[in-house]
């Protein structure tokens, strides 16, 4: 399931609208941002404070800046938050599959993915943990996740838990971290 995927001809500053859905096809989060660039980890999207985010039944304007890493390989996407974020999270890795980029027109791209329920979170108060295991357990039966998908998600979750827990780049934090450099670029 882990394959290399590329976004096409994105240019720094291009609008990227992340459109997440669930396995059964229902809409999940829609989050806009601006493409910053790429590195060895993947493609970085800056989501500034004040952006409108929505999903069925919920909508809000973001309280602080965030970054989204779309990895070169792997079954996840990773939003990052810094100390300006009023909430508890600093890294919120969404296990996800079926990454797909669609150019809408020059300067506007959609990024699509299927959210697979499991999340690996770095929290200020709780440390690093896996969230929504109950949703994954329920939906893998209710929505009929194939055995290969279940195995891939569980293996990816374990690897991400270790990477986030040991702060292996790009999941490092602090002044010289990968995400700090991208936050600085996004705010420039």
CORURNOR-V480008 format. One record per run of one state. SS is the DSSP state (hx for helix, st for strand, lp for the rest). FROM is the first residue (numbers start at 1). TO is the last residue. If there is no record, write none. Layout:
((SS | FROM | TO) (SS | FROM | TO))
This chain:
((lp | 1 | 14) (st | 15 | 21) (lp | 22 | 26) (st | 27 | 38) (lp | 39 | 41) (st | 42 | 47) (lp | 48 | 51) (st | 52 | 55) (lp | 56 | 57) (st | 58 | 61) (lp | 62 | 65) (st | 66 | 71) (lp | 72 | 75) (st | 76 | 80) (lp | 81 | 88) (st | 89 | 105) (lp | 106 | 107) (st | 108 | 123) (lp | 124 | 126) (st | 127 | 131) (lp | 132 | 132) (hx | 133 | 142) (lp | 143 | 146) (hx | 147 | 165) (lp | 166 | 177) (hx | 178 | 187) (lp | 188 | 188))
